[in-house]
Amino acid sequence: MPAHLAYKPIRAPGGHAQTLVDPPWDSVPALIEGNRTLAGRASYDVQGLSLCRLRAEARRHLLQEARRHTNAYRDVAASPAREAPAQEGSAQEGPLLLAGHQPQLFHPGVWFKNFALSALARRMGGQAVNLVIDNDILRQASIRVPTGSAGEPQVISMPFDRIVETIPFEQREVVDADLFGSFADRVQAAGKGVLAEPLVADYWKLVLAARQRSANLGRCLAEARHRLEGHWGQDTWEVPLSAVCQGSAFAWFACHLLANLPRFQDVHNTALHEYRRVNHVRSRAHPVPDLECDRTWREAPFWLWSDASPSRKRAFVRSCACGVELTDRSGLSVQLPLHEDRDAERAAEALVALGRSGVKLRPRALVTTMYARLVLSDLFLHGIGGAKYDQLTDLIVQRFFGLPPPAFMTLSATVLLFEDRTAELAARIRTAKQRLREFRFQPERHLIPDRGGNGWISEKLAWIRRDAPRGQRQVRHRELERLNALLGAGLERERHQTAADVARWTADLRRQTSLASREFAFCLFSEKKLRPLLLELSRGNV
C-alpha cells in the first residue's frame, strides 16, 4: 500500500442479487498466502513480545473461546482443518478467516458475509470465526416493517425492546420482556398483507430459546442467527469480542498501545486528517473523532466502563508513579504497572485481572479491526462500512508499526424484499411531465390532423419565424401564448388525465422507494427466497 491515501469509493451493489466482492473470489488464495508470508516475516516487538509469538497466543485463545462459546448452543461440523495445530504458521495449519458485526437484525447484504466466510473456509481447508462485536451500542431497538396492503403499502417502526442509549451490547440485557417476547407476533400481524412467510416466526423461537440461557439481548439475537446458519449448512465458529478481550494476548496488545500512546495518537490524528482531506469529509466526527489531548491526559483508542456503571465512556490515560492511570472521567480510575521501556507482562496480567473484577477496557472500531487483521486472522472479511474506515487503519498500521498492512476482502450484497419498481415509475413520471409541458408550449404535437386548428398552427409558425426587433418581442410572446391556449383548449381532458397520472405515480414512487430499500432486516424475508439466494451468492466462483 502507498504511504499516502488515494480516494477509493466503495459503493453498495445496485440491483437485486448483485454482490460486491473485492478483490474477486479467485484472488483469495493469493491474499491469504501474502498475509501469512508478511506475518511470518514481521519483526516487531510488542512491548517485550514478538508479534509472531503474540499472534500464536492470540489465535490459540481465539479458537479456544470460539469453541467454548459456540458449543454451548450448537454443533459445528468437525474436520481436520479445524483442529488447532501446536505451531501457528506450520504447513499443516489451515488459514484462519475472520469476519465480524454487531449482534443486530441486519439486512441480508450483511448476512451474506457470514455465508461467504463459511464457503471460503471450506475451500481453503481453514477455520472460520465470526466475531460478535459486543463493544458497540444498540442505537435502535426496532426494525422497519412493511404493512398495509399490496396496493397501499406502508413502512412502520416495530420495536423489540426499549432503548437504553449508552450501554454496550456486552452489558445490555432485555429491558421489556413483554415487548421482546411478542415481537414476532407483532411483525407477522403488521406484515400480513405484504410479507410472505417471513422468517421471523422460526427465528424468534430460537431467540426466545436463547433467552432461557442468557438475558443478554445481543447474545440472544446472535445465537439464534448462528443456529439458523447451522440449519442452513454453514460451519463457522462464533465468539463475542468481549471474550477475546479477556485474553492475555489482547491485554498485551492494548498495553503496547497505551505505553506508546503519544506516538500512536500523533500517527492516528495525522492519518485521520489525511483521510478526511482525500475523501472530502468535512465532519470532525467522521470516520472517527480525533484523539484528544487535555494537558496531562491523553485520549486512548479504547472504551472504559465497569459492571457497576456500564455506561460506555472514552478512556483517558496519563503517567503516574507506578506507570499509567486510566480513567473514564466519570469516577472510574485504575492504575497499571506499565512503562514505555519495559515489557508488558505485569501490566497485561493486571489488565486481565481488572476485567475479571468487572472493569472493562474495550477497543474502538479501528483498533478492533487492527487487532483482528494484524494479530488474529490470515484474512479478514469486511463489509462496506468497515472497508471504508480501514483505509485509515492501513495507514496507521504502516506508520505506527512500520509494517505492510494485511490485505482484507470487502463483501456485501443487495437483496430486495420486494421487486424494485422505482426506475419504471420514475421513467413514467418523466415522460408524463414532458407531455404536460408539450400540452402547454407545443400543443400542436398532440392534435389530430385535419381536426381544426390548422390556421392557428400556421399563424404560430409565422410568429416563430418572424424576426421580431427588440421592441416587438413582448408582442410575439403574448401572441404565442394566445395561440398555444387556443390550440391547447382541445387537450384539456388529456392534460387533466396526465396530471392525475403524475400525481398517482408520484405517490406510488414514494411508497415504492421505501419498499425498494436493501436495509430490511433478514428476518422479514422468507426462507424459501433467502436461503437458496445467499447460498448461491456465497459460492460465487468459490
C-alpha positions as CSV (number, residue, x, y, z in Angstrom):
1,M,0.0,0.0,0.0
2,P,1.3,3.5,-0.7
3,A,2.5,5.7,2.1
4,H,-0.4,8.1,1.4
5,L,-4.1,7.6,0.8
6,A,-5.8,7.7,-2.5
7,Y,-9.5,8.2,-2.9
8,K,-11.2,4.8,-3.3
9,P,-15.0,4.8,-3.5
10,I,-16.8,1.8,-2.2
11,R,-20.5,1.5,-3.1
12,A,-23.3,-1.0,-2.4
13,P,-24.3,-3.2,-5.3
14,G,-27.1,-1.6,-7.3
15,G,-29.6,-4.3,-8.1
16,H,-31.3,-7.3,-6.6
17,A,-29.0,-10.4,-6.1
18,Q,-25.9,-8.4,-7.1
19,T,-22.7,-8.6,-4.9
20,L,-19.7,-6.6,-4.1
21,V,-16.6,-8.9,-3.8
22,D,-13.4,-7.0,-3.8
23,P,-10.8,-8.4,-4.6
24,P,-12.6,-11.2,-6.6
25,W,-13.1,-14.7,-5.3
26,D,-10.2,-16.2,-7.2
27,S,-7.7,-13.9,-5.5
28,V,-8.4,-15.4,-2.1
29,P,-5.5,-18.0,-2.1
30,A,-3.0,-15.3,-3.0
31,L,-4.4,-12.9,-0.4
32,I,-4.0,-15.5,2.3
33,E,-0.6,-16.6,1.2
34,G,0.6,-13.0,1.1
35,N,-0.8,-12.2,4.5
36,R,0.8,-15.3,6.0
37,T,4.1,-14.5,4.4
38,L,4.0,-10.9,5.8
39,A,3.1,-12.2,9.3
40,G,6.0,-14.7,9.2
41,R,8.5,-12.1,8.2
42,A,7.2,-9.4,10.6
43,S,9.9,-8.4,13.0
44,Y,8.2,-6.2,15.6
45,D,8.5,-6.0,19.3
46,V,5.1,-5.7,21.1
47,Q,6.3,-4.4,24.5
48,G,8.7,-7.3,25.1
49,L,6.9,-10.0,23.0
50,S,7.5,-10.6,19.3
51,L,4.5,-10.1,17.0
52,C,4.8,-13.8,15.9
53,R,4.5,-15.1,19.5
54,L,1.7,-12.7,20.2
55,R,-0.2,-14.0,17.1
56,A,0.3,-17.6,18.2
57,E,-1.1,-17.0,21.7
58,A,-3.9,-14.8,20.4
59,R,-5.1,-17.3,17.8
60,R,-4.9,-20.1,20.3
61,H,-7.1,-18.2,22.7
62,L,-9.5,-17.1,20.0
63,L,-10.2,-20.7,18.8
64,Q,-10.4,-21.9,22.4
65,E,-13.0,-19.3,23.2
66,A,-14.9,-19.7,20.0
67,R,-15.3,-23.4,20.5
68,R,-16.3,-22.9,24.1
69,H,-18.9,-20.2,23.2
70,T,-20.3,-22.0,20.1
71,N,-20.5,-25.4,21.7
72,A,-22.8,-24.0,24.4
73,Y,-25.7,-23.8,21.9
74,R,-24.9,-25.6,18.6
75,D,-22.5,-28.1,17.0
76,V,-20.1,-27.2,14.2
77,A,-19.0,-29.9,11.9
78,A,-15.6,-31.2,12.9
79,S,-12.9,-31.5,10.3
80,P,-9.1,-32.0,10.3
81,A,-8.7,-28.4,9.3
82,R,-10.5,-27.3,12.5
83,E,-8.0,-29.0,14.8
84,A,-5.7,-26.2,16.0
85,P,-2.0,-27.1,15.5
86,A,0.6,-26.7,18.1
87,Q,2.7,-24.4,15.9
88,E,1.0,-21.3,14.4
89,G,2.0,-20.9,10.8
90,S,3.0,-24.5,10.3
91,A,2.5,-26.1,6.9
92,Q,-0.3,-28.3,8.3
93,E,-2.3,-25.4,9.7
94,G,-5.3,-24.2,7.7
95,P,-5.8,-20.5,7.4
96,L,-7.8,-18.6,9.9
97,L,-10.6,-16.5,8.4
98,L,-12.4,-13.8,10.4
99,A,-15.5,-11.6,9.9
100,G,-17.4,-9.6,12.4
101,H,-20.5,-7.5,13.1
102,Q,-22.7,-6.2,15.9
103,P,-25.4,-8.6,17.1
104,Q,-28.2,-6.8,15.3
105,L,-31.1,-7.6,13.0
106,F,-29.1,-6.6,9.9
107,H,-30.1,-6.8,6.3
108,P,-29.2,-9.8,4.1
109,G,-26.4,-8.0,2.4
110,V,-24.5,-8.0,5.7
111,W,-25.5,-11.6,6.4
112,F,-24.0,-12.6,3.0
113,K,-20.6,-12.0,4.6
114,N,-21.2,-14.9,7.1
115,F,-22.1,-17.3,4.3
116,A,-19.0,-16.2,2.3
117,L,-16.9,-16.8,5.4
118,S,-18.1,-20.4,5.7
119,A,-17.7,-21.1,1.9
120,L,-14.2,-19.7,1.8
121,A,-13.0,-21.6,4.9
122,R,-14.3,-24.8,3.3
123,R,-12.5,-24.1,0.0
124,M,-9.2,-23.2,1.8
125,G,-9.3,-26.0,4.3
126,G,-9.3,-23.4,7.1
127,Q,-11.2,-22.2,10.1
128,A,-13.9,-19.6,10.1
129,V,-14.7,-17.4,13.1
130,N,-17.2,-14.7,13.3
131,L,-16.6,-12.0,15.9
132,V,-19.7,-10.7,17.7
133,I,-18.8,-7.1,18.1
134,D,-20.4,-6.5,21.5
135,N,-18.4,-3.4,22.5
136,D,-20.8,-1.3,20.4
137,I,-24.2,0.2,21.4
138,L,-27.7,-0.8,20.2
139,R,-28.9,2.6,19.0
140,Q,-32.2,1.4,17.6
141,A,-34.2,-1.4,19.3
142,S,-36.6,-1.7,16.3
143,I,-36.7,-2.6,12.7
144,R,-38.7,-1.2,9.7
145,V,-41.6,-3.4,8.8
146,P,-43.8,-3.2,5.7
147,T,-47.5,-3.2,6.5
148,G,-50.8,-2.3,4.8
149,S,-51.8,-4.0,1.5
150,A,-50.1,-4.7,-1.8
151,G,-51.9,-1.7,-3.3
152,E,-51.3,0.7,-0.4
153,P,-48.1,-0.4,1.4
154,Q,-46.6,1.5,4.3
155,V,-43.4,1.1,6.4
156,I,-43.6,1.3,10.2
157,S,-41.1,1.0,13.0
158,M,-41.5,-2.1,15.1
159,P,-39.7,-2.2,18.4
160,F,-38.3,-5.4,20.0
161,D,-37.2,-3.7,23.2
162,R,-37.0,-0.3,24.8
163,I,-34.0,1.9,24.1
164,V,-31.1,2.1,26.6
165,E,-28.7,4.5,25.0
166,T,-25.1,4.2,26.2
167,I,-24.9,0.6,27.4
168,P,-22.8,-1.7,25.2
169,F,-24.1,-5.0,23.9
170,E,-21.8,-6.8,26.3
171,Q,-23.8,-5.5,29.2
172,R,-27.2,-4.9,27.5
173,E,-30.0,-7.1,28.8
174,V,-33.5,-7.3,27.6
175,V,-35.4,-4.5,29.3
176,D,-39.0,-5.1,28.3
177,A,-39.7,-8.8,28.4
178,D,-43.3,-8.5,27.1
179,L,-42.2,-6.3,24.1
180,F,-39.4,-8.7,23.4
181,G,-41.5,-11.8,23.6
182,S,-44.3,-10.5,21.4
183,F,-42.0,-9.2,18.6
184,A,-42.5,-12.0,16.1
185,D,-46.3,-12.0,16.5
186,R,-46.5,-8.2,16.0
187,V,-44.3,-8.3,12.9
188,Q,-46.4,-11.1,11.4
189,A,-49.7,-9.2,12.2
190,A,-48.4,-6.0,10.7
191,G,-47.0,-7.6,7.6
192,K,-49.9,-9.9,7.0
193,G,-50.9,-8.2,3.7
194,V,-47.5,-7.7,2.3
195,L,-45.0,-10.3,3.7
196,A,-44.9,-13.9,2.5
197,E,-43.9,-16.4,5.2
198,P,-41.4,-14.2,7.0
199,L,-38.5,-16.0,8.6
200,V,-39.2,-14.1,11.9
201,A,-41.6,-16.8,13.2
202,D,-38.9,-19.5,13.2
203,Y,-36.0,-17.2,14.0
204,W,-37.7,-15.7,17.0
205,K,-38.4,-19.1,18.5
206,L,-34.6,-19.6,18.5
207,V,-34.2,-16.1,20.0
208,L,-36.6,-16.9,22.9
209,A,-34.8,-20.3,23.4
210,A,-31.5,-18.4,23.7
211,R,-33.1,-16.1,26.3
212,Q,-33.6,-19.1,28.5
213,R,-29.8,-19.4,28.7
214,S,-28.9,-15.7,28.8
215,A,-30.7,-12.4,29.4
216,N,-28.2,-10.6,27.2
217,L,-30.1,-9.1,24.2
218,G,-27.2,-9.2,21.7
219,R,-26.3,-12.8,22.7
220,C,-29.9,-13.9,22.1
221,L,-30.0,-12.3,18.7
222,A,-26.6,-13.6,17.6
223,E,-27.0,-17.2,18.9
224,A,-30.4,-17.6,17.2
225,R,-29.0,-16.3,13.9
226,H,-26.0,-18.5,14.2
227,R,-28.2,-21.6,14.9
228,L,-30.2,-20.7,11.8
229,E,-26.9,-20.6,9.8
230,G,-26.2,-24.1,11.1
231,H,-29.6,-25.3,10.0
232,W,-28.7,-23.9,6.6
233,G,-25.4,-25.9,6.4
234,Q,-22.9,-23.2,7.5
235,D,-19.9,-24.2,9.5
236,T,-18.4,-21.3,11.4
237,W,-17.4,-20.6,15.0
238,E,-18.6,-17.5,16.8
239,V,-17.2,-15.6,19.8
240,P,-18.0,-12.3,21.4
241,L,-15.3,-9.7,21.1
242,S,-15.6,-9.3,24.9
243,A,-14.3,-12.9,25.4
244,V,-11.3,-12.2,23.1
245,C,-10.5,-9.0,25.1
246,Q,-10.3,-11.1,28.3
247,G,-7.3,-12.9,26.9
248,S,-3.7,-12.1,27.9
249,A,-2.8,-11.6,24.2
250,F,-5.2,-8.7,23.7
251,A,-4.3,-7.2,27.1
252,W,-0.6,-7.3,25.9
253,F,-1.5,-5.6,22.6
254,A,-3.6,-3.0,24.4
255,C,-0.8,-2.3,26.9
256,H,1.6,-1.7,23.9
257,L,-0.7,1.0,22.5
258,L,-1.1,2.6,26.0
259,A,2.6,2.6,26.7
260,N,3.2,4.3,23.3
261,L,0.1,6.5,23.3
262,P,1.8,9.8,22.5
263,R,3.2,8.3,19.3
264,F,0.0,6.4,18.5
265,Q,-2.1,9.5,19.0
266,D,0.1,11.6,16.7
267,V,0.0,8.9,13.9
268,H,-3.7,8.4,14.4
269,N,-4.7,12.0,14.1
270,T,-2.3,12.8,11.3
271,A,-3.6,9.9,9.3
272,L,-7.2,10.8,10.1
273,H,-6.7,14.4,8.8
274,E,-5.3,12.9,5.6
275,Y,-8.3,10.6,5.2
276,R,-10.7,13.4,5.6
277,R,-8.9,15.6,3.1
278,V,-8.6,12.8,0.5
279,N,-12.2,11.7,0.9
280,H,-13.6,15.3,1.2
281,V,-15.0,14.7,4.7
282,R,-15.8,17.9,6.5
283,S,-17.2,16.5,9.7
284,R,-14.8,16.3,12.6
285,A,-16.6,13.2,13.9
286,H,-16.1,11.0,10.7
287,P,-15.0,8.4,10.2
288,V,-13.9,8.8,13.9
289,P,-13.1,11.8,16.0
290,D,-9.6,12.9,16.7
291,L,-8.0,11.5,19.9
292,E,-7.9,14.5,22.3
293,C,-5.0,15.7,24.5
294,D,-6.0,17.7,27.6
295,R,-2.9,18.8,29.5
296,T,-1.5,15.6,31.1
297,W,-4.4,13.4,29.9
298,R,-4.4,11.7,26.5
299,E,-7.4,10.1,25.0
300,A,-6.8,6.4,24.1
301,P,-8.5,4.4,21.3
302,F,-10.5,2.4,23.8
303,W,-13.7,2.4,25.7
304,L,-13.8,2.1,29.5
305,W,-16.6,1.1,31.8
306,S,-17.4,-1.2,34.8
307,D,-20.1,-3.7,35.7
308,A,-21.2,-1.2,38.4
309,S,-21.5,1.6,35.9
310,P,-21.9,0.0,32.5
311,S,-22.3,3.3,30.5
312,R,-19.6,3.3,27.8
313,K,-17.1,6.1,28.1
314,R,-13.9,7.2,26.4
315,A,-10.7,6.2,28.1
316,F,-8.1,8.7,29.0
317,V,-4.5,8.0,30.2
318,R,-1.7,9.8,32.0
319,S,1.6,8.8,33.5
320,C,1.7,8.2,37.3
321,A,4.3,7.0,39.8
322,C,3.5,3.3,39.2
323,G,3.1,3.5,35.5
324,V,-0.1,4.8,33.9
325,E,-3.5,5.8,35.2
326,L,-6.7,5.1,33.2
327,T,-10.0,7.0,33.7
328,D,-13.4,7.4,32.2
329,R,-13.5,10.9,33.7
330,S,-16.8,9.9,35.4
331,G,-15.4,8.4,38.6
332,L,-13.7,5.2,37.3
333,S,-9.9,5.3,37.7
334,V,-7.4,2.4,37.6
335,Q,-3.6,2.1,37.5
336,L,-1.4,-0.3,35.5
337,P,2.3,-1.0,36.1
338,L,3.1,0.0,32.5
339,H,6.2,1.8,31.2
340,E,7.3,2.5,27.7
341,D,10.7,1.0,28.1
342,R,9.7,-2.2,29.9
343,D,7.8,-5.3,28.9
344,A,4.0,-5.5,29.4
345,E,3.8,-8.8,31.4
346,R,2.8,-7.3,34.7
347,A,0.5,-4.7,33.1
348,A,-1.2,-7.3,30.9
349,E,-1.8,-9.6,34.0
350,A,-3.2,-6.6,35.8
351,L,-5.5,-5.7,32.9
352,V,-6.9,-9.2,32.7
353,A,-7.4,-9.2,36.5
354,L,-9.3,-5.9,36.2
355,G,-11.6,-7.5,33.6
356,R,-12.4,-10.3,35.9
357,S,-13.2,-7.8,38.7
358,G,-15.7,-6.0,36.4
359,V,-13.6,-3.2,34.9
360,K,-13.8,-3.4,31.1
361,L,-11.3,-1.9,28.6
362,R,-12.5,-2.5,25.1
363,P,-11.2,-1.4,21.7
364,R,-12.8,1.2,19.5
365,A,-13.6,0.3,15.8
366,L,-10.1,1.0,14.3
367,V,-8.3,-1.0,17.0
368,T,-10.8,-3.8,16.8
369,T,-10.1,-4.5,13.1
370,M,-6.4,-3.6,13.6
371,Y,-6.1,-6.4,16.1
372,A,-8.3,-8.8,14.0
373,R,-6.2,-8.3,10.9
374,L,-2.7,-7.8,12.3
375,V,-2.8,-10.4,15.1
376,L,-5.8,-12.8,14.8
377,S,-6.5,-13.7,11.2
378,D,-5.0,-14.7,7.9
379,L,-7.8,-12.9,6.1
380,F,-10.5,-10.5,7.4
381,L,-13.8,-10.1,5.6
382,H,-15.1,-6.6,5.8
383,G,-18.5,-5.1,5.0
384,I,-18.7,-1.7,3.2
385,G,-18.6,0.5,6.3
386,G,-15.6,-1.3,7.8
387,A,-13.7,-1.3,4.5
388,K,-14.1,2.5,4.2
389,Y,-12.6,3.3,7.6
390,D,-10.0,0.5,7.3
391,Q,-8.3,2.6,4.6
392,L,-7.4,4.7,7.6
393,T,-6.4,1.7,9.6
394,D,-4.0,0.6,6.9
395,L,-2.2,4.0,7.1
396,I,-2.0,3.8,10.9
397,V,-0.6,0.2,10.8
398,Q,2.0,1.2,8.3
399,R,3.1,4.3,10.1
400,F,2.9,3.1,13.7
401,F,4.1,-0.5,13.4
402,G,6.2,0.1,10.3
403,L,4.6,-3.0,8.7
404,P,2.7,-3.5,5.5
405,P,-1.0,-3.8,6.4
406,P,-2.5,-7.2,5.8
407,A,-4.9,-7.3,2.9
408,F,-8.6,-7.7,3.5
409,M,-11.7,-8.5,1.5
410,T,-14.8,-6.3,1.1
411,L,-18.1,-8.2,0.7
412,S,-21.7,-7.1,0.5
413,A,-24.9,-7.9,-1.4
414,T,-28.1,-6.3,-2.3
415,V,-31.1,-8.5,-1.6
416,L,-34.5,-6.8,-2.0
417,L,-37.7,-7.8,-0.2
418,F,-39.9,-6.5,-3.0
419,E,-39.5,-6.0,-6.7
420,D,-37.9,-2.6,-7.4
421,R,-40.4,-0.7,-9.5
422,T,-38.8,2.8,-8.8
423,A,-36.9,3.0,-12.1
424,E,-40.1,2.1,-14.1
425,L,-42.2,4.7,-12.2
426,A,-39.6,7.4,-12.4
427,A,-39.5,6.9,-16.2
428,R,-43.2,7.1,-16.5
429,I,-43.3,10.3,-14.4
430,R,-40.5,11.9,-16.6
431,T,-42.4,11.1,-19.8
432,A,-45.7,12.4,-18.4
433,K,-44.2,15.6,-17.2
434,Q,-42.7,16.2,-20.6
435,R,-46.1,15.5,-22.1
436,L,-47.7,18.2,-19.8
437,R,-45.0,20.7,-20.9
438,E,-45.8,20.0,-24.5
439,F,-49.5,20.4,-23.9
440,R,-48.7,24.0,-22.8
441,F,-45.9,25.0,-25.2
442,Q,-46.3,22.7,-28.2
443,P,-50.0,21.6,-28.1
444,E,-49.9,21.1,-31.9
445,R,-47.8,18.0,-31.5
446,H,-50.8,16.3,-29.8
447,L,-53.6,17.5,-32.1
448,I,-55.2,15.1,-34.6
449,P,-54.5,16.4,-38.1
450,D,-57.5,17.9,-40.1
451,R,-59.5,18.3,-36.9
452,G,-59.3,22.1,-36.8
453,G,-56.5,24.4,-35.6
454,N,-54.5,24.4,-38.8
455,G,-55.0,28.1,-39.1
456,W,-53.7,28.7,-35.6
457,I,-50.7,26.4,-36.3
458,S,-49.8,28.3,-39.4
459,E,-50.1,31.6,-37.5
460,K,-47.9,30.3,-34.7
461,L,-45.2,29.1,-37.2
462,A,-45.3,32.6,-38.8
463,W,-44.7,34.3,-35.4
464,I,-41.9,31.9,-34.6
465,R,-40.1,32.5,-37.9
466,R,-40.6,36.3,-37.7
467,D,-37.5,38.3,-36.8
468,A,-39.0,40.5,-34.1
469,P,-37.0,43.6,-33.2
470,R,-36.3,44.3,-29.5
471,G,-39.5,46.3,-29.0
472,Q,-41.7,43.7,-30.6
473,R,-40.6,40.6,-28.6
474,Q,-43.2,41.0,-25.9
475,V,-45.8,41.2,-28.6
476,R,-44.6,38.0,-30.2
477,H,-44.5,36.3,-26.8
478,R,-48.1,37.3,-26.0
479,E,-49.3,36.1,-29.4
480,L,-47.6,32.7,-29.0
481,E,-49.2,32.3,-25.6
482,R,-52.6,33.1,-27.0
483,L,-52.2,30.7,-29.9
484,N,-50.9,27.9,-27.5
485,A,-54.0,28.5,-25.3
486,L,-56.3,28.2,-28.3
487,L,-54.6,25.1,-29.6
488,G,-54.4,23.5,-26.1
489,A,-58.1,24.1,-25.3
490,G,-58.9,20.9,-27.1
491,L,-56.4,18.9,-25.0
492,E,-57.9,19.7,-21.5
493,R,-59.2,16.2,-21.0
494,E,-55.7,14.7,-21.9
495,R,-54.0,17.3,-19.7
496,H,-56.1,16.5,-16.6
497,Q,-55.7,12.8,-17.1
498,T,-51.9,13.1,-17.5
499,A,-51.7,15.4,-14.4
500,A,-53.7,12.8,-12.4
501,D,-51.3,10.1,-13.6
502,V,-48.3,12.1,-12.5
503,A,-49.8,12.6,-9.0
504,R,-50.7,8.9,-8.7
505,W,-47.4,7.7,-9.9
506,T,-45.5,10.1,-7.7
507,A,-47.3,8.9,-4.6
508,D,-46.6,5.3,-5.7
509,L,-43.0,6.2,-6.2
510,R,-42.7,7.4,-2.7
511,R,-44.1,4.1,-1.4
512,Q,-42.0,2.0,-3.7
513,T,-38.9,3.9,-2.8
514,S,-39.3,2.8,0.8
515,L,-40.1,-0.8,-0.3
516,A,-37.1,-0.9,-2.6
517,S,-34.6,-0.4,0.3
518,R,-31.9,-3.0,0.8
519,E,-32.0,-2.3,4.5
520,F,-34.9,-4.5,5.6
521,A,-33.9,-7.0,8.3
522,F,-33.1,-10.5,7.2
523,C,-35.9,-11.9,9.4
524,L,-38.6,-10.3,7.2
525,F,-37.7,-12.5,4.2
526,S,-39.0,-16.0,3.6
527,E,-36.6,-18.9,4.0
528,K,-37.8,-20.1,0.6
529,K,-36.4,-16.9,-1.1
530,L,-33.4,-16.1,1.1
531,R,-31.8,-19.4,1.8
532,P,-31.1,-20.5,-1.8
533,L,-30.1,-17.0,-2.8
534,L,-27.5,-16.5,0.0
535,L,-26.1,-20.0,-0.6
536,E,-25.8,-19.3,-4.3
537,L,-24.2,-15.9,-3.9
538,S,-21.7,-17.1,-1.4
539,R,-20.5,-19.8,-3.7
540,G,-19.6,-17.3,-6.4
541,N,-16.6,-18.8,-8.1
542,V,-15.6,-20.5,-4.8
